[in-house]
Each structure stands twice: as structure tokens, then as C-alpha cells.
Amino acid sequence: MMRALLTAGTFLLLLALAAGTKAQLTIEITRGVDDPVPLAVVPFGWDEVDIPPENLGDIIRFNLARSGQFAMTAPVDMLSLPTREQDVFFRDWRIQGVSYVLIGRLERSGEDYRVHYALFDVHRERRLLQNTLEGSRGTLRDLAHDVSDAVYEELTGMPGAFGTKLLYVVAQNIATPNEVFRLEMADADGARPTTLLRSNEPILSADWSPDGRSVVYVSFETGKPAIYIQEIATGRREMITDFEGLNGAPALSPDGRQVAMVLSMGGAPDIYILDLDTRRLRQVTRHFSIDTEPSWSPDGRSLVFTSNRGGRPQIYRVELGSGQIERLTFEGDYNARARLLDDGRSMIFVHRRRGTFHIAAMDLESGEINVLTETSLDESPSVAPNGSMVIYATREQGRGILAVVSIDGRVRYRLPSTEGDVREPAWSPFLR
């Protein structure tokens, strides 16, 4: 078989080519599924004499590769490089053991650009997808992500999340007079990082609004913790809480109209909900223990949270209508930072097993726990909007990095930063 698969090292090179020198995160793929689908993404055509403004084929190839679902054919090993349907010879791809072929081309359209693409089933010798997208030079990476999403959904039946964004905090010069923290936003592949906030004081617990247009976070810029909400497009920000004591762990509701948070103005930390329209504050839990890390259910009718009311940190759920509280986790002496999946039947959380902190998934009906990660000191899990992957913070060689694992634990990759400790990741909702 002549098909050659790209290595993780090659993927790093592709990302550098696609993202440019401003990229702060790289991606190292460490594990994929055992039976990946053979897929070829042919380099996209470009008929102009100058260099294309973006290498769309590389961006798409890398997106699909890091999903772990596909075995990618290296362009150097392709027998032909078709950019139009009439130039696709299925026999060539069958010889190489390829099951699907994506071709495309980029062309100018006045001041904008058009992206033409088509996906073919090699064995059935038929076209599965064909489309033309149009956008400006600055949106070409977005168009490449759109193509990746379309191909991923066609071949897996699940919506792609390549066009989403990541939030994370970069900390530099920790424990020195020059300590600095930055709240960063980047593409899901680590490209196009943008600084939303820079501070000499810690930034914590960033979370997205459901429409992806705003973020909430905790900042210590006034010398104590306060919660802010900030519009991404304009940078306009507003302090929404500044109570005495702890103001922490903000989480926007599914309708974007309320923020769950942790306040200690009554003594012990409890869960509260702030209505952003009326600014009315509602206390949800009342206990002498520590209640923290609230997260909304998909329907907005309940919260899951961490509490040590049973003696050790465990995960509980409170029904907002009745106030009824139930304990969800019983296995292990430490379970925290839960995030419910959109199906409402599973959750992701931090689970300590044999003294080591891992990211785990639990079926809420059966109570079965599946440990997803093999790294240590894992924390702050956040789920992709299609429910396929989980991003989390971990440590490598004494430095904080981000890593991603699939919801079944079979696919893994890391996102080491070019500078500083990276922590507190949050995966955006679908943005378009």
C-alpha cells in the first residue's frame, strides 16, 4: 500500500505554516482511533502567480487529522493533485487505499475570494459534497474551518467544531515582580490568538456567553476578586459583582440572561444567581460548608456544583425550581468542576484516582465512571459544543499546558504554549 500517513511532527509543521508567527499554541497529536478512515485532502488549487493568502488545504488537513478520526494521506505521496472533478481518477486513490478525497481551489472574486470544494467517495465513485464559499481575505481561515466542519459532519454524522474558539489564561513571570496575566482567545487549532485582557493581577474562571459574543471572568485588578462581563467585538467591559469576600466561578445561563456564581458575603461560600436584566441576586445554596464551581444544565433548570458538605469534595445537583439537592458522585474521595454534556445524561469532571487528578466522564443513569486522561494534575475541563472533545489544563515538565481528549478517551493531543503557563481553558459554543 502506497498511502503514507502524516506524523505528529509533520502536523506541527503544518500548523506553523497555517497559523503564522503569531500563534501562541501548537498542537501535538499523541493518539488517534485504532481504525481511522483513510482520507486525502488534496492541496487546493490557486491559478495566480503570487502565493495564496492562506494554505487552505493544510488548514483543513490539520483540522481533520487532529480529530483523530482520519488517516491522512501526505500530499507528497499523492499520485495526482486534482482541483476539479473531471481530474479525479478513482483508480489512483483506490491503489493508495484512500476511501475519501477532498479537492478544492481558491480564486479571486473582485476584492474577495471564492473557495470551491468537493468531497468524493472513492469506492462508490460518487460525489458526496460540493459547495462554493465566499469571503474576504481575513475570513479565509474561517472558510477553511467551514469546509472542515462540512466534511467532518458528512463522514461522521456529527457537527464539526473546527470553527469554534478557545479561551485560556497565560501567566508569565510567575512569583516575580514582573508577573503578568493575559486572557487570550484563539481559534480551536491555536491560531490567531487575541488578547482580551492583560493584567498584573490574576485572571480566573473565564466562561462564554451562549451566543459567543461575550465572556465573563474573575479579575483581581482592584486588589480583590470581582466578576466582569466583556463584549468580544468592542472590548467593552463591566464589573457585575464586587461584594465583600469571594466573588468567583461565574457561569452564564443557557439563555445568557443570568450568571451563576460563588459569593461568600454571607460567611461560607454559597451558590448565587444574578439576573443581568434586573440585577436581582438570588441565593441558591445555604450551607456552612464550601459550595463552589456551579455549572448549568442544558435546559437551565438546574445547576451542578462542587461541595465538601459530605466531608470531601463531591458533585451535587440542585433543582432551581424546588431547591432540592442530590449528590451525584460517590466513587473516590475527590470529584469536582463538573460540566454537563448537552444530552444531560453525562458529565465531565475532575476525579482523583490513586492520588492523581484526572479528567473523567460519568454516565448519570448508571453512575459508571470512565477515566479519560493519563496525565496528572489535570483540571478545568471544558467540552466542545459538539460533545466530542474535552479541553483541560495539565502540567508538562513543570509548566502549565492545555490538552484535549475525546469523550471516549481514544483521541488525544496537546497544545503546548510558546510562552508562559497556560491554564483555565473554555471551549466556545458554535459561533456561526
C-alpha positions as a Python dict, from the first residue, in 0.01 Angstrom:
ca = {
    (1, 'M'): (0, 0, 0),
    (2, 'M'): (144, 334, -106),
    (3, 'R'): (-59, 551, 129),
    (4, 'A'): (163, 742, 375),
    (5, 'L'): (31, 889, 699),
    (6, 'L'): (139, 1223, 838),
    (7, 'T'): (324, 1205, 1169),
    (8, 'A'): (262, 1425, 1471),
    (9, 'G'): (582, 1612, 1389),
    (10, 'T'): (453, 1685, 1041),
    (11, 'F'): (127, 1812, 1189),
    (12, 'L'): (325, 2062, 1396),
    (13, 'L'): (491, 2191, 1080),
    (14, 'L'): (157, 2222, 905),
    (15, 'L'): (14, 2424, 1190),
    (16, 'A'): (311, 2659, 1187),
    (17, 'L'): (266, 2713, 815),
    (18, 'A'): (-106, 2769, 850),
    (19, 'A'): (-108, 2984, 1162),
    (20, 'G'): (191, 3209, 1108),
    (21, 'T'): (429, 3356, 1358),
    (22, 'K'): (163, 3497, 1591),
    (23, 'A'): (41, 3154, 1700),
    (24, 'Q'): (86, 3100, 2074),
    (25, 'L'): (-30, 2738, 2084),
    (26, 'T'): (98, 2445, 1886),
    (27, 'I'): (-67, 2104, 1860),
    (28, 'E'): (98, 1768, 1910),
    (29, 'I'): (-125, 1472, 1826),
    (30, 'T'): (-43, 1184, 2058),
    (31, 'R'): (-318, 932, 1987),
    (32, 'G'): (-598, 864, 1736),
    (33, 'V'): (-856, 591, 1693),
    (34, 'D'): (-738, 241, 1608),
    (35, 'D'): (-925, 224, 1276),
    (36, 'P'): (-911, 575, 1124),
    (37, 'V'): (-1085, 643, 792),
    (38, 'P'): (-834, 689, 506),
    (39, 'L'): (-883, 1042, 374),
    (40, 'A'): (-690, 1257, 127),
    (41, 'V'): (-711, 1638, 129),
    (42, 'V'): (-553, 1746, -199),
    (43, 'P'): (-367, 2081, -193),
    (44, 'F'): (-613, 2347, -306),
    (45, 'G'): (-561, 2499, -648),
    (46, 'W'): (-458, 2862, -700),
    (47, 'D'): (-417, 2995, -1053),
    (48, 'E'): (-250, 3325, -967),
    (49, 'V'): (125, 3384, -993),
    (50, 'D'): (160, 3508, -634),
    (51, 'I'): (143, 3296, -317),
    (52, 'P'): (-214, 3228, -196),
    (53, 'P'): (-312, 3431, 111),
    (54, 'E'): (-388, 3112, 308),
    (55, 'N'): (-294, 2749, 256),
    (56, 'L'): (-647, 2613, 280),
    (57, 'G'): (-555, 2251, 214),
    (58, 'D'): (-309, 2248, 504),
    (59, 'I'): (-559, 2406, 744),
    (60, 'I'): (-831, 2157, 650),
    (61, 'R'): (-593, 1862, 656),
    (62, 'F'): (-472, 1952, 1002),
    (63, 'N'): (-824, 2007, 1134),
    (64, 'L'): (-940, 1665, 1023),
    (65, 'A'): (-618, 1500, 1139),
    (66, 'R'): (-645, 1631, 1496),
    (67, 'S'): (-997, 1492, 1522),
    (68, 'G'): (-823, 1155, 1538),
    (69, 'Q'): (-1089, 1000, 1314),
    (70, 'F'): (-893, 1004, 988),
    (71, 'A'): (-571, 866, 846),
    (72, 'M'): (-444, 1147, 625),
    (73, 'T'): (-251, 1091, 304),
    (74, 'A'): (55, 1313, 278),
    (75, 'P'): (47, 1536, -33),
    (76, 'V'): (395, 1423, -132),
    (77, 'D'): (263, 1067, -168),
    (78, 'M'): (-38, 1152, -382),
    (79, 'L'): (-32, 1012, -738),
    (80, 'S'): (-219, 1317, -869),
    (81, 'L'): (-327, 1658, -742),
    (82, 'P'): (-673, 1725, -892),
    (83, 'T'): (-850, 2053, -824),
    (84, 'R'): (-1156, 1989, -1044),
    (85, 'E'): (-1397, 1696, -1058),
    (86, 'Q'): (-1303, 1590, -1412),
    (87, 'D'): (-944, 1536, -1297),
    (88, 'V'): (-1034, 1293, -1017),
    (89, 'F'): (-936, 937, -1119),
    (90, 'F'): (-1075, 699, -859),
    (91, 'R'): (-841, 418, -957),
    (92, 'D'): (-539, 621, -840),
    (93, 'W'): (-690, 669, -497),
    (94, 'R'): (-801, 305, -463),
    (95, 'I'): (-442, 197, -531),
    (96, 'Q'): (-334, 413, -236),
    (97, 'G'): (-604, 273, -7),
    (98, 'V'): (-785, 605, 21),
    (99, 'S'): (-1158, 596, 97),
    (100, 'Y'): (-1246, 964, 53),
    (101, 'V'): (-1090, 1253, -140),
    (102, 'L'): (-1143, 1625, -84),
    (103, 'I'): (-1043, 1862, -363),
    (104, 'G'): (-1077, 2237, -396),
    (105, 'R'): (-947, 2559, -535),
    (106, 'L'): (-923, 2921, -430),
    (107, 'E'): (-985, 3208, -668),
    (108, 'R'): (-1017, 3585, -650),
    (109, 'S'): (-1361, 3743, -682),
    (110, 'G'): (-1310, 4117, -705),
    (111, 'E'): (-1174, 4221, -367),
    (112, 'D'): (-1295, 3897, -209),
    (113, 'Y'): (-1224, 3527, -263),
    (114, 'R'): (-1419, 3216, -357),
    (115, 'V'): (-1347, 2869, -221),
    (116, 'H'): (-1477, 2579, -432),
    (117, 'Y'): (-1462, 2229, -283),
    (118, 'A'): (-1596, 1878, -342),
    (119, 'L'): (-1577, 1553, -144),
    (120, 'F'): (-1578, 1213, -318),
    (121, 'D'): (-1641, 855, -208),
    (122, 'V'): (-1363, 662, -382),
    (123, 'H'): (-1516, 313, -360),
    (124, 'R'): (-1860, 419, -480),
    (125, 'E'): (-1710, 666, -728),
    (126, 'R'): (-1954, 940, -648),
    (127, 'R'): (-1954, 1297, -517),
    (128, 'L'): (-2078, 1345, -161),
    (129, 'L'): (-2043, 1721, -121),
    (130, 'Q'): (-1996, 2022, -342),
    (131, 'N'): (-2012, 2386, -244),
    (132, 'T'): (-1871, 2733, -303),
    (133, 'L'): (-1798, 2974, -17),
    (134, 'E'): (-1711, 3341, -47),
    (135, 'G'): (-1538, 3577, 191),
    (136, 'S'): (-1272, 3838, 244),
    (137, 'R'): (-901, 3775, 284),
    (138, 'G'): (-941, 3797, 661),
    (139, 'T'): (-1206, 3524, 669),
    (140, 'L'): (-1022, 3260, 463),
    (141, 'R'): (-921, 3063, 773),
    (142, 'D'): (-1286, 3071, 880),
    (143, 'L'): (-1388, 2935, 540),
    (144, 'A'): (-1130, 2656, 576),
    (145, 'H'): (-1285, 2569, 912),
    (146, 'D'): (-1630, 2571, 748),
    (147, 'V'): (-1512, 2321, 487),
    (148, 'S'): (-1360, 2106, 763),
    (149, 'D'): (-1688, 2112, 956),
    (150, 'A'): (-1886, 2011, 647),
    (151, 'V'): (-1654, 1719, 566),
    (152, 'Y'): (-1644, 1602, 928),
    (153, 'E'): (-2024, 1602, 953),
    (154, 'E'): (-2065, 1422, 622),
    (155, 'L'): (-1826, 1144, 722),
    (156, 'T'): (-1909, 1107, 1092),
    (157, 'G'): (-2269, 1227, 1121),
    (158, 'M'): (-2165, 1471, 1395),
    (159, 'P'): (-2133, 1850, 1355),
    (160, 'G'): (-1775, 1969, 1337),
    (161, 'A'): (-1635, 2218, 1588),
    (162, 'F'): (-1333, 2341, 1393),
    (163, 'G'): (-1481, 2690, 1357),
    (164, 'T'): (-1508, 2740, 1732),
    (165, 'K'): (-1277, 2937, 1963),
    (166, 'L'): (-1081, 2876, 2281),
    (167, 'L'): (-1040, 3098, 2585),
    (168, 'Y'): (-741, 3048, 2814),
    (169, 'V'): (-523, 3238, 3058),
    (170, 'V'): (-150, 3278, 3000),
    (171, 'A'): (59, 3353, 3311),
    (172, 'Q'): (416, 3477, 3272),
    (173, 'N'): (696, 3553, 3517),
    (174, 'I'): (502, 3387, 3797),
    (175, 'A'): (602, 3485, 4152),
    (176, 'T'): (825, 3770, 4029),
    (177, 'P'): (774, 4148, 4028),
    (178, 'N'): (706, 4124, 3654),
    (179, 'E'): (419, 3876, 3687),
    (180, 'V'): (155, 3926, 3418),
    (181, 'F'): (-168, 3750, 3319),
    (182, 'R'): (-343, 3757, 2981),
    (183, 'L'): (-690, 3636, 2889),
    (184, 'E'): (-645, 3502, 2535),
    (185, 'M'): (-887, 3393, 2264),
    (186, 'A'): (-773, 3176, 1973),
    (187, 'D'): (-909, 2951, 1702),
    (188, 'A'): (-968, 2592, 1809),
    (189, 'D'): (-641, 2500, 1633),
    (190, 'G'): (-446, 2758, 1835),
    (191, 'A'): (-414, 3010, 1552),
    (192, 'R'): (-494, 3383, 1556),
    (193, 'P'): (-454, 3445, 1930),
    (194, 'T'): (-603, 3772, 2056),
    (195, 'T'): (-554, 3926, 2399),
    (196, 'L'): (-887, 4024, 2556),
    (197, 'L'): (-741, 4144, 2887),
    (198, 'R'): (-391, 4200, 3025),
    (199, 'S'): (-336, 4244, 3398),
    (200, 'N'): (-67, 4227, 3662),
    (201, 'E'): (-322, 4052, 3885),
    (202, 'P'): (-469, 3702, 3839),
    (203, 'I'): (-750, 3629, 3591),
    (204, 'L'): (-966, 3324, 3661),
    (205, 'S'): (-1270, 3124, 3554),
    (206, 'A'): (-1346, 3262, 3208),
    (207, 'D'): (-1675, 3145, 3056),
    (208, 'W'): (-1856, 3213, 2728),
    (209, 'S'): (-2198, 3361, 2670),
    (210, 'P'): (-2423, 3117, 2479),
    (211, 'D'): (-2400, 3331, 2162),
    (212, 'G'): (-2021, 3355, 2183),
    (213, 'R'): (-2025, 3735, 2177),
    (214, 'S'): (-1927, 3796, 2540),
    (215, 'V'): (-1723, 3639, 2816),
    (216, 'V'): (-1737, 3653, 3195),
    (217, 'Y'): (-1437, 3612, 3419),
    (218, 'V'): (-1287, 3690, 3758),
    (219, 'S'): (-1020, 3960, 3781),
    (220, 'F'): (-817, 4070, 4084),
    (221, 'E'): (-721, 4403, 3924),
    (222, 'T'): (-876, 4605, 4209),
    (223, 'G'): (-687, 4403, 4468),
    (224, 'K'): (-972, 4161, 4538),
    (225, 'P'): (-1179, 3923, 4323),
    (226, 'A'): (-1458, 4077, 4115),
    (227, 'I'): (-1664, 3940, 3826),
    (228, 'Y'): (-1665, 4115, 3489),
    (229, 'I'): (-1855, 4068, 3166),
    (230, 'Q'): (-1687, 4178, 2842),
    (231, 'E'): (-1802, 4210, 2482),
    (232, 'I'): (-1551, 4048, 2248),
    (233, 'A'): (-1609, 4266, 1941),
    (234, 'T'): (-1592, 4604, 2117),
    (235, 'G'): (-1386, 4523, 2428),
    (236, 'R'): (-1649, 4699, 2639),
    (237, 'R'): (-1646, 4552, 2988),
    (238, 'E'): (-1849, 4591, 3304),
    (239, 'M'): (-1794, 4485, 3663),
    (240, 'I'): (-2109, 4299, 3767),
    (241, 'T'): (-2015, 4197, 4124),
    (242, 'D'): (-1780, 4343, 4382),
    (243, 'F'): (-1918, 4208, 4707),
    (244, 'E'): (-1716, 4163, 5022),
    (245, 'G'): (-1529, 3835, 5029),
    (246, 'L'): (-1521, 3588, 4746),
    (247, 'N'): (-1666, 3667, 4401),
    (248, 'G'): (-1587, 3367, 4185),
    (249, 'A'): (-1664, 3090, 3936),
    (250, 'P'): (-1911, 3277, 3709),
    (251, 'A'): (-2118, 3070, 3464),
    (252, 'L'): (-2363, 3221, 3216),
    (253, 'S'): (-2702, 3051, 3180),
    (254, 'P'): (-2805, 2885, 2851),
    (255, 'D'): (-3022, 3187, 2766),
    (256, 'G'): (-2744, 3432, 2857),
    (257, 'R'): (-2966, 3629, 3097),
    (258, 'Q'): (-2832, 3500, 3430),
    (259, 'V'): (-2493, 3434, 3586),
    (260, 'A'): (-2440, 3165, 3846),
    (261, 'M'): (-2151, 3244, 4078),
    (262, 'V'): (-1992, 3184, 4416),
    (263, 'L'): (-2015, 3455, 4684),
    (264, 'S'): (-1904, 3445, 5046),
    (265, 'M'): (-2067, 3767, 5169),
    (266, 'G'): (-2286, 3556, 5398),
    (267, 'G'): (-1990, 3375, 5554),
    (268, 'A'): (-1929, 3040, 5386),
    (269, 'P'): (-1908, 3032, 5005),
    (270, 'D'): (-2251, 2963, 4853),
    (271, 'I'): (-2402, 2950, 4505),
    (272, 'Y'): (-2593, 3257, 4388),
    (273, 'I'): (-2762, 3360, 4062),
    (274, 'L'): (-2755, 3717, 3931),
    (275, 'D'): (-3022, 3829, 3681),
    (276, 'L'): (-2840, 4051, 3432),
    (277, 'D'): (-3156, 4242, 3337),
    (278, 'T'): (-3293, 4325, 3682),
    (279, 'R'): (-2964, 4281, 3877),
    (280, 'R'): (-3156, 4083, 4135),
    (281, 'L'): (-2945, 3838, 4330),
    (282, 'R'): (-3082, 3501, 4438),
    (283, 'Q'): (-2912, 3270, 4686),
    (284, 'V'): (-2933, 2907, 4570),
    (285, 'T'): (-2745, 2712, 4841),
    (286, 'R'): (-2723, 2775, 5216),
    (287, 'H'): (-2472, 2558, 5398),
    (288, 'F'): (-2183, 2604, 5639),
    (289, 'S'): (-1959, 2405, 5400),
    (290, 'I'): (-1797, 2527, 5078),
    (291, 'D'): (-2026, 2524, 4772),
    (292, 'T'): (-1845, 2624, 4453),
    (293, 'E'): (-1792, 2574, 4075),
    (294, 'P'): (-2153, 2598, 3953),
    (295, 'S'): (-2237, 2485, 3601),
    (296, 'W'): (-2574, 2498, 3424),
    (297, 'S'): (-2774, 2208, 3293),
    (298, 'P'): (-2853, 2237, 2920),
    (299, 'D'): (-3219, 2324, 2995),
    (300, 'G'): (-3127, 2588, 3254),
    (301, 'R'): (-3341, 2426, 3522),
    (302, 'S'): (-3063, 2303, 3748),
    (303, 'L'): (-2701, 2356, 3845),
    (304, 'V'): (-2429, 2107, 3923),
    (305, 'F'): (-2169, 2223, 4174),
    (306, 'T'): (-1884, 2109, 4398),
    (307, 'S'): (-1933, 2088, 4774),
    (308, 'N'): (-1749, 1941, 5070),
    (309, 'R'): (-2070, 1917, 5272),
    (310, 'G'): (-2017, 1541, 5292),
    (311, 'G'): (-1663, 1580, 5424),
    (312, 'R'): (-1483, 1559, 5088),
    (313, 'P'): (-1528, 1748, 4758),
    (314, 'Q'): (-1809, 1580, 4566),
    (315, 'I'): (-2051, 1686, 4292),
    (316, 'Y'): (-2412, 1776, 4364),
    (317, 'R'): (-2709, 1892, 4162),
    (318, 'V'): (-2966, 2150, 4272),
    (319, 'E'): (-3304, 2188, 4104),
    (320, 'L'): (-3368, 2562, 4078),
    (321, 'G'): (-3745, 2532, 4092),
    (322, 'S'): (-3769, 2326, 4408),
    (323, 'G'): (-3428, 2382, 4566),
    (324, 'Q'): (-3388, 2004, 4600),
    (325, 'I'): (-3023, 1894, 4619),
    (326, 'E'): (-2889, 1548, 4532),
    (327, 'R'): (-2539, 1407, 4541),
    (328, 'L'): (-2417, 1274, 4204),
    (329, 'T'): (-2071, 1128, 4277),
    (330, 'F'): (-1981, 863, 4532),
    (331, 'E'): (-1677, 686, 4387),
    (332, 'G'): (-1347, 833, 4506),
    (333, 'D'): (-1262, 1093, 4769),
    (334, 'Y'): (-1236, 1391, 4532),
    (335, 'N'): (-1468, 1488, 4246),
    (336, 'A'): (-1502, 1848, 4126),
    (337, 'R'): (-1551, 2101, 3842),
    (338, 'A'): (-1836, 1919, 3668),
    (339, 'R'): (-1964, 2011, 3322),
    (340, 'L'): (-2281, 1850, 3185),
    (341, 'L'): (-2297, 1739, 2824),
    (342, 'D'): (-2578, 1872, 2607),
    (343, 'D'): (-2762, 1540, 2625),
    (344, 'G'): (-2800, 1591, 3000),
    (345, 'R'): (-2714, 1225, 3058),
    (346, 'S'): (-2337, 1254, 3108),
    (347, 'M'): (-2092, 1487, 3274),
    (348, 'I'): (-1719, 1560, 3264),
    (349, 'F'): (-1532, 1639, 3585),
    (350, 'V'): (-1203, 1620, 3776),
    (351, 'H'): (-1164, 1286, 3951),
    (352, 'R'): (-885, 1178, 4184),
    (353, 'R'): (-780, 816, 4148),
    (354, 'R'): (-491, 666, 4344),
    (355, 'G'): (-381, 1013, 4447),
    (356, 'T'): (-369, 1154, 4092),
    (357, 'F'): (-609, 1406, 3941),
    (358, 'H'): (-756, 1302, 3605),
    (359, 'I'): (-1041, 1409, 3378),
    (360, 'A'): (-1328, 1159, 3387),
    (361, 'A'): (-1672, 1110, 3234),
    (362, 'M'): (-1972, 971, 3418),
    (363, 'D'): (-2300, 828, 3295),
    (364, 'L'): (-2557, 987, 3523),
    (365, 'E'): (-2803, 698, 3488),
    (366, 'S'): (-2565, 412, 3565),
    (367, 'G'): (-2312, 604, 3772),
    (368, 'E'): (-2029, 444, 3571),
    (369, 'I'): (-1708, 650, 3563),
    (370, 'N'): (-1460, 637, 3274),
    (371, 'V'): (-1120, 799, 3335),
    (372, 'L'): (-1020, 974, 3011),
    (373, 'T'): (-669, 1107, 3075),
    (374, 'E'): (-333, 957, 3162),
    (375, 'T'): (-165, 1283, 3258),
    (376, 'S'): (-155, 1415, 3615),
    (377, 'L'): (-272, 1731, 3791),
    (378, 'D'): (-549, 1762, 3530),
    (379, 'E'): (-804, 2038, 3594),
    (380, 'S'): (-1056, 2281, 3441),
    (381, 'P'): (-1229, 2059, 3180),
    (382, 'S'): (-1442, 2225, 2912),
    (383, 'V'): (-1645, 2039, 2649),
    (384, 'A'): (-1656, 2118, 2276),
    (385, 'P'): (-2004, 2225, 2161),
    (386, 'N'): (-2050, 1907, 1958),
    (387, 'G'): (-1974, 1697, 2267),
    (388, 'S'): (-1688, 1511, 2100),
    (389, 'M'): (-1379, 1650, 2277),
    (390, 'V'): (-1276, 1789, 2616),
    (391, 'I'): (-1005, 2052, 2664),
    (392, 'Y'): (-835, 2072, 3003),
    (393, 'A'): (-531, 2213, 3180),
    (394, 'T'): (-243, 1992, 3289),
    (395, 'R'): (130, 2018, 3355),
    (396, 'E'): (426, 1910, 3149),
    (397, 'Q'): (787, 1947, 3264),
    (398, 'G'): (675, 2183, 3539),
    (399, 'R'): (479, 2413, 3306),
    (400, 'G'): (106, 2453, 3256),
    (401, 'I'): (-23, 2345, 2916),
    (402, 'L'): (-357, 2262, 2758),
    (403, 'A'): (-452, 1917, 2633),
    (404, 'V'): (-753, 1767, 2455),
    (405, 'V'): (-907, 1421, 2487),
    (406, 'S'): (-1205, 1273, 2307),
    (407, 'I'): (-1516, 1193, 2506),
    (408, 'D'): (-1436, 821, 2477),
    (409, 'G'): (-1068, 868, 2565),
    (410, 'R'): (-940, 729, 2232),
    (411, 'V'): (-810, 1053, 2078),
    (412, 'R'): (-560, 1283, 2248),
    (413, 'Y'): (-349, 1584, 2163),
    (414, 'R'): (-161, 1856, 2348),
    (415, 'L'): (-142, 2232, 2296),
    (416, 'P'): (186, 2348, 2449),
    (417, 'S'): (236, 2724, 2451),
    (418, 'T'): (535, 2909, 2312),
    (419, 'E'): (545, 3119, 2628),
    (420, 'G'): (425, 3110, 2987),
    (421, 'D'): (193, 2881, 3180),
    (422, 'V'): (-144, 2819, 3012),
    (423, 'R'): (-448, 2743, 3225),
    (424, 'E'): (-827, 2787, 3267),
    (425, 'P'): (-944, 2679, 2917),
    (426, 'A'): (-1300, 2729, 2796),
    (427, 'W'): (-1435, 2600, 2464),
    (428, 'S'): (-1676, 2832, 2285),
    (429, 'P'): (-2026, 2746, 2165),
    (430, 'F'): (-2091, 2718, 1792),
    (431, 'L'): (-2026, 3067, 1658),
    (432, 'R'): (-2186, 3072, 1312),
}
